[in-house]
Amino acid sequence: MPTSFFNDLLQTLTDRGRAILGLPRDVVARGNVVELGEHLLSGRGEASGVALARAVLDSYAAAPLAGRLSFLTALAERFGADRSLVEKAIEAYRKEPSEANLHALHTAAEARRQELMRRLNLAPGGTAALVRMREELLAHLSARPDLRIVDEDFVHLFSSWFNRGFLVLKPIDWTTPANILEKIIRYEAVHEIRDWDDLRGRLEPPDRRCFAFFHPQLVDEPLIFVEVALTGEIPGAIAPLLARKRTPIAAREATTAVFYSISNTQKGLAGVSFGNFLIKQVVEDLKRELPNLKTFVTLSPVPGFAAWLKRERQAEASDALDADAKATLRLLDEPGWHEDAEKAERLRKVLMAAAAWYFLKAKTPKGRPVDPVARFHLGNGARLERLDFLGDTSPKGLEQAHGLMVNYLYALEDIEKNHEAFAAAGEVIASSAVRKLLKNNAPSRAVTLIPTD
């Protein structure tokens, strides 16, 4: 109710602002979005400002692709910092390096587009419109690196507007409004939800949970959601968790909470982290609801493994694979290898050793694990607990990881310590079971392995 009232109030201000400005209702179709942006920054009062903000956003949405790209280009070229003010502020600070002059320099150096974005955010629906604008901006970055400065400003502002203090954690269940459930189906990015019956099987049973973060300005739009299975042990495969004809257990009989799918929903918020807060909050809520839960783990995909392994197999010299390993891995090229027990068993040892190398030694230029899911969970303070051979034999699982899945363990007493070790030095916290999979257990220069058990 409060959000609806506030939006109605802003809409009233918008309508009144149009009258104050003399803007006709079809201004969206005729307005020059860059000029409207300049007018908005000039400052003409609250009501007119809200109207102008809405006019800018509507004009942008109604413009053709070329027109929208022109506006994004203008944000980079015309709405940067005022260089003359920056030079004056620098000179003033050099003459008197006071805190006041330093603050003035900081203010002068801020790009004008940041203030423009703040004012656009005041319009009804402004937050959602800006998220969509950034989503479109991201699609241009590979061809237009000059727009990265605009993207950096979006990330800077979104990180404040979408910080944990504004996020609301809500459970998603079978009684949640249908418009939100439809979005859960649409946004599921890890394990496809095929239909409403499939969704019901993930939400309604007593041993299933789902939680999502919402923002007050995006009331019916989950920002990120996690699906949870309550089990009696750490699972090694996804199919039993998603099986429609399975026998649920009572929630209070479970000892393990399994985070088996985490999906970000808003492409325009890429780079704004919600997942670390989500998992920690869900763990706290589940422990409060179900004190019987002792273990919190993921059952995670390994999206980069197959591509990495292909490169290593093709490399003339590979630190990860010797000639014998490469020869055995040719079995991966045979259709249906995973259904042949003999072939699968021949591959198991070699594939798992390669996977251990992938997680523990393969690094990005910045010294972090090459796998994006690993970076996420290790950065959150989880431990690399177990590798699961043929954990996902779906077409997607075979294509991206040859069926490999992994469990990350969230041991509550170690989360902060693990996070600090990873953040400070890129240290990979791994169980002895994972470390033993390496043919050579000696630590490499690329990683520090920390015994934890």
C-alpha positions in Angstrom: 0.0 0.0 0.0 2.7 2.6 0.9 4.6 1.9 -2.4 1.4 2.2 -4.4 0.5 5.5 -2.7 3.9 6.9 -3.4 3.8 5.9 -7.1 0.3 7.5 -7.4 1.7 10.6 -5.8 4.6 10.7 -8.2 2.3 10.2 -11.1 0.2 13.2 -10.0 3.3 15.3 -9.8 4.2 14.2 -13.3 0.8 15.2 -14.7 1.0 18.6 -12.9 4.6 19.0 -14.0 3.5 18.6 -17.6 1.0 21.4 -17.1 3.6 23.6 -15.5 6.1 23.0 -18.3 3.4 23.2 -21.0 4.5 19.8 -22.2 1.7 18.0 -24.2 1.1 14.4 -23.4 2.6 13.3 -26.7 5.9 14.9 -25.8 7.4 11.4 -25.5 6.9 10.9 -29.2 8.3 14.3 -30.2 10.9 15.1 -27.5 14.6 15.2 -28.1 15.9 13.0 -25.3 19.3 14.6 -25.0 17.8 18.1 -24.8 15.2 17.0 -22.3 18.1 15.6 -20.2 19.9 18.9 -20.3 16.6 20.7 -19.2 16.3 18.1 -16.4 19.7 18.9 -15.1 19.1 22.6 -15.2 16.7 22.2 -12.3 13.2 23.7 -12.5 11.4 22.5 -9.3 10.2 19.2 -8.0 6.9 18.8 -10.0 8.5 19.9 -13.3 11.6 17.8 -12.6 9.5 14.6 -12.1 7.6 15.4 -15.4 10.9 16.0 -17.2 12.4 12.8 -15.9 9.4 10.8 -17.1 9.6 12.6 -20.5 13.2 11.6 -20.8 12.6 8.0 -20.0 9.5 7.8 -22.2 11.4 9.4 -25.1 14.2 7.0 -24.7 11.9 4.0 -24.7 10.0 5.2 -27.7 13.1 6.0 -29.8 14.5 3.6 -32.4 17.7 1.7 -31.6 19.9 4.3 -33.3 18.2 7.0 -31.2 18.7 5.1 -28.0 22.4 4.5 -28.8 22.8 8.2 -29.5 21.5 9.0 -26.1 23.9 6.5 -24.5 26.7 8.0 -26.5 25.7 11.5 -25.3 25.8 10.3 -21.7 29.5 9.5 -22.3 30.4 12.5 -24.4 28.2 15.4 -23.2 27.4 14.5 -19.6 30.8 14.0 -18.1 32.4 16.2 -15.5 32.7 20.0 -16.2 36.4 20.2 -17.0 36.6 24.0 -16.2 35.1 23.3 -12.7 37.5 20.4 -12.2 40.5 22.6 -13.1 39.3 25.4 -10.7 38.8 22.9 -7.9 42.3 21.4 -8.5 43.9 24.8 -8.4 42.0 25.7 -5.2 43.2 22.5 -3.6 46.8 23.1 -4.6 46.7 26.5 -3.0 45.0 25.3 0.1 44.8 21.5 0.6 41.9 21.7 3.1 39.2 19.1 3.6 36.7 21.6 2.2 38.6 22.1 -1.0 39.1 18.3 -1.3 35.4 17.8 -1.0 34.8 20.5 -3.6 37.2 18.7 -6.0 35.4 15.4 -5.4 32.1 17.1 -6.2 33.4 18.8 -9.3 34.9 15.5 -10.6 31.6 13.7 -10.6 30.2 13.2 -14.0 27.0 15.1 -14.7 25.3 11.9 -15.9 25.3 10.6 -12.3 23.1 13.5 -11.2 21.0 13.0 -14.4 20.5 9.3 -13.4 19.5 10.3 -9.9 16.9 12.7 -11.2 15.6 10.1 -13.7 15.2 7.8 -10.8 12.6 10.1 -9.3 10.1 9.4 -12.0 7.4 6.8 -11.5 9.0 3.6 -12.7 12.3 5.3 -13.0 14.3 2.6 -11.2 13.0 -0.1 -13.5 13.6 2.0 -16.6 17.2 2.7 -15.6 17.8 -1.0 -15.1 16.5 -1.7 -18.6 18.6 1.1 -20.0 21.7 -0.4 -18.5 20.8 -3.8 -19.8 20.8 -2.3 -23.3 24.0 -0.5 -22.6 25.7 -3.8 -21.7 24.8 -5.2 -25.1 26.8 -2.5 -26.8 30.0 -2.6 -24.7 31.9 -5.1 -26.7 31.6 -2.9 -29.8 31.6 0.4 -27.9 34.3 0.4 -25.2 33.9 4.2 -25.0 30.6 3.6 -23.2 32.3 1.7 -20.3 32.5 5.0 -18.3 28.7 5.2 -18.4 28.5 1.6 -17.3 30.8 2.3 -14.4 28.5 5.1 -13.2 25.5 2.9 -13.5 27.2 0.3 -11.3 28.3 2.9 -8.8 24.8 4.2 -8.3 23.1 0.8 -8.5 25.4 -0.5 -5.8 24.0 2.2 -3.5 20.4 1.9 -4.6 20.3 -1.8 -4.3 22.4 -2.3 -1.2 21.4 -4.9 1.4 19.6 -2.3 3.5 16.9 -1.8 0.8 16.4 -5.5 -0.1 13.6 -7.6 1.3 13.8 -11.3 1.6 10.6 -13.1 0.9 9.7 -16.8 0.7 8.3 -18.0 -2.6 5.7 -20.8 -2.3 2.8 -22.2 -4.1 0.5 -19.5 -2.7 2.7 -16.6 -4.1 0.9 -14.5 -6.7 0.9 -16.0 -10.2 2.6 -13.0 -11.8 5.7 -13.6 -9.6 5.6 -17.4 -10.1 5.6 -16.9 -13.9 8.8 -14.9 -13.5 10.4 -17.7 -11.4 9.7 -20.0 -14.3 11.0 -17.5 -16.9 14.1 -16.5 -15.0 15.3 -19.9 -13.8 18.8 -20.1 -15.3 20.3 -23.3 -13.9 17.7 -26.1 -14.2 14.9 -25.3 -16.6 11.4 -25.3 -15.1 9.3 -27.0 -17.8 5.8 -26.2 -16.7 3.6 -25.3 -13.8 3.6 -28.9 -12.5 7.4 -28.8 -12.5 7.3 -25.5 -10.5 4.8 -26.9 -8.1 7.1 -29.8 -7.4 9.9 -27.3 -6.4 7.7 -25.2 -4.2 4.9 -27.1 -2.6 6.4 -30.3 -0.9 7.4 -29.9 2.8 11.1 -30.5 2.0 11.4 -27.7 -0.6 12.0 -24.0 -0.1 12.5 -21.0 -2.3 13.5 -17.5 -1.3 13.9 -14.2 -3.3 15.2 -10.7 -2.8 12.9 -7.9 -3.8 13.5 -4.1 -3.9 10.8 -1.6 -2.9 10.9 0.1 -6.4 10.6 -3.3 -8.2 7.8 -4.7 -6.2 6.8 -7.7 -8.4 10.3 -8.3 -9.8 12.5 -10.8 -7.9 16.1 -9.7 -8.2 17.6 -13.0 -7.4 16.2 -16.3 -6.0 17.5 -19.5 -4.6 15.8 -22.9 -4.6 16.5 -25.2 -1.6 16.1 -28.9 -1.1 15.9 -30.3 2.5 17.6 -33.7 2.6 19.2 -36.3 4.9 22.6 -36.1 3.2 24.8 -34.2 0.8 23.5 -35.1 -2.7 25.8 -36.0 -5.6 23.3 -35.7 -8.5 20.5 -33.3 -9.5 18.1 -35.7 -11.1 16.8 -37.2 -7.8 16.2 -33.7 -6.4 14.1 -32.7 -9.4 12.3 -36.0 -9.9 8.5 -35.5 -10.1 7.8 -38.9 -8.6 9.8 -38.8 -5.4 8.7 -39.2 -1.8 9.1 -36.0 0.2 10.4 -36.1 3.7 9.2 -34.0 6.7 11.1 -30.8 7.0 12.0 -31.6 10.6 13.6 -34.9 9.6 16.1 -33.2 7.3 19.7 -32.5 8.4 21.0 -30.9 5.2 19.8 -27.8 3.2 20.9 -27.9 -0.4 21.1 -24.8 -2.5 20.7 -26.3 -5.9 19.8 -23.3 -8.1 20.6 -19.6 -7.8 19.3 -17.3 -10.5 19.8 -13.6 -11.1 16.9 -12.1 -12.9 17.8 -8.6 -14.0 20.6 -8.4 -16.6 20.7 -4.7 -16.0 22.0 -5.3 -12.5 24.9 -7.5 -13.5 27.9 -6.8 -11.4 25.8 -5.7 -8.4 26.1 -8.6 -5.9 23.1 -10.0 -4.2 24.0 -13.7 -3.9 26.3 -13.5 -1.0 23.7 -11.7 1.1 21.0 -14.0 -0.1 22.7 -17.3 0.9 23.7 -16.0 4.3 20.3 -14.6 5.0 18.6 -17.9 3.9 20.9 -19.9 6.1 20.0 -17.8 9.1 16.2 -18.1 8.3 16.4 -21.8 7.8 18.3 -22.4 11.0 15.8 -20.3 12.9 12.9 -22.3 11.4 14.5 -25.7 11.5 17.2 -26.2 14.2 17.6 -29.8 13.0 19.5 -28.6 9.9 23.2 -29.1 10.5 24.8 -28.9 7.0 24.4 -26.2 4.3 25.8 -27.1 0.9 25.2 -26.3 -2.8 24.8 -28.7 -5.7 26.3 -26.5 -8.3 27.0 -26.6 -12.1 30.4 -26.2 -13.5 29.7 -24.1 -16.6 33.3 -23.6 -17.8 34.8 -27.1 -17.3 34.1 -28.6 -20.7 35.5 -25.6 -22.6 38.6 -25.6 -20.5 39.1 -29.3 -20.8 38.8 -29.0 -24.6 41.5 -26.4 -24.7 43.8 -28.6 -22.5 43.2 -31.6 -24.7 44.1 -29.6 -27.8 47.2 -28.0 -26.3 50.4 -29.5 -27.5 51.8 -29.2 -24.0 49.4 -29.3 -21.0 50.3 -29.1 -17.4 46.9 -30.6 -16.5 46.9 -33.6 -18.8 49.6 -36.1 -19.9 49.4 -38.2 -23.0 47.7 -41.1 -21.3 45.0 -38.8 -19.9 44.4 -37.3 -23.3 44.0 -40.7 -24.8 41.5 -41.8 -22.2 39.5 -38.5 -22.6 38.9 -39.3 -26.3 36.0 -41.4 -24.9 34.2 -38.1 -24.2 33.9 -37.7 -28.0 31.8 -40.8 -28.3 28.0 -40.2 -28.1 26.3 -41.8 -25.1 29.6 -42.5 -23.3 27.9 -41.7 -20.0 25.4 -44.5 -20.5 28.1 -47.1 -21.0 29.2 -48.3 -17.6 32.6 -49.5 -18.8 33.5 -46.2 -20.6 32.2 -44.1 -17.7 34.3 -46.0 -15.3 37.4 -45.7 -17.4 36.8 -41.9 -17.6 36.0 -41.4 -13.9 39.5 -41.2 -12.5 41.0 -39.2 -15.3 38.1 -36.8 -15.5 38.0 -36.2 -11.7 41.7 -35.5 -11.6 41.3 -33.0 -14.4 38.4 -31.4 -12.6 40.5 -31.1 -9.4 43.2 -29.4 -11.4 40.6 -27.1 -13.0 39.3 -25.9 -9.6 42.6 -25.8 -7.7 45.2 -24.7 -10.3 43.5 -23.1 -13.3 43.6 -19.4 -12.8 42.4 -16.2 -14.5 45.0 -13.4 -15.1 43.9 -11.9 -11.8 44.8 -15.1 -9.9 41.2 -16.3 -9.3 39.7 -19.7 -10.2 38.6 -19.7 -13.9 35.2 -21.1 -13.0 32.6 -18.3 -12.4 30.5 -20.4 -10.0 33.6 -21.3 -8.0 34.6 -17.6 -7.7 31.1 -16.8 -6.4 30.9 -19.4 -3.7 34.5 -19.3 -2.6 34.2 -15.5 -2.5 31.2 -16.0 -0.2 33.3 -18.1 2.2 32.3 -21.6 1.1 34.6 -24.6 1.0 35.1 -26.7 -2.1 33.8 -29.9 -0.6 33.2 -32.6 -3.2 33.2 -33.2 -6.9 30.3 -35.2 -8.3 31.0 -37.4 -11.3 27.9 -37.5 -13.6 26.0 -35.3 -11.3 24.0 -33.8 -14.2 23.5 -36.0 -17.2 21.0 -33.6 -18.9 22.0 -32.3 -22.3 23.1 -29.0 -20.8 25.1 -30.6 -18.0 26.9 -32.9 -20.4 27.6 -30.0 -22.8 29.0 -27.6 -20.3 30.7 -29.9 -17.8 30.6 -33.5 -19.1 28.1 -34.2 -16.3 30.3 -32.8 -13.5 28.7 -31.1 -10.5 30.2 -29.8 -7.3 29.3 -29.3 -3.7 30.3 -26.2 -1.9 30.0 -26.4 1.9 28.9 -23.3 3.9 30.3 -24.1 7.4 28.9 -21.2 9.4 31.9 -21.0 11.8 34.4 -20.8 8.9 32.6 -18.5 6.4 34.3 -15.3 7.4 37.7 -16.8 7.7 37.4 -18.5 4.3 36.1 -15.3 2.7 39.0 -13.3 4.0 41.5 -15.9 2.7 40.0 -15.9 -0.7 39.6 -12.2 -1.0 43.1 -11.3 0.3 45.2 -13.9 -1.6 42.9 -16.0 -3.8 43.4 -19.0 -1.5 41.1 -21.9 -2.4 39.7 -23.6 0.6 39.2 -27.3 -0.4 38.5 -30.5 1.4 41.1 -33.3 1.6 38.9 -35.4 -0.6 39.2 -32.8 -3.5 42.9 -32.3 -2.9 43.6 -36.0 -3.1 42.1 -36.2 -6.6 45.2 -34.4 -7.9 47.9 -36.8 -9.2 50.5 -34.5 -7.6 49.3 -33.3 -4.2 52.1 -30.8 -3.9 50.9 -27.2 -4.0 51.5 -25.3 -7.2 52.6 -21.8 -7.5 49.2 -20.9 -8.9 47.3 -21.6 -5.7 47.6 -22.1 -2.0 45.7 -25.2 -0.8 44.7 -25.0 2.8 43.9 -28.2 4.7 40.6 -28.0 6.5 40.0 -31.5 7.6 
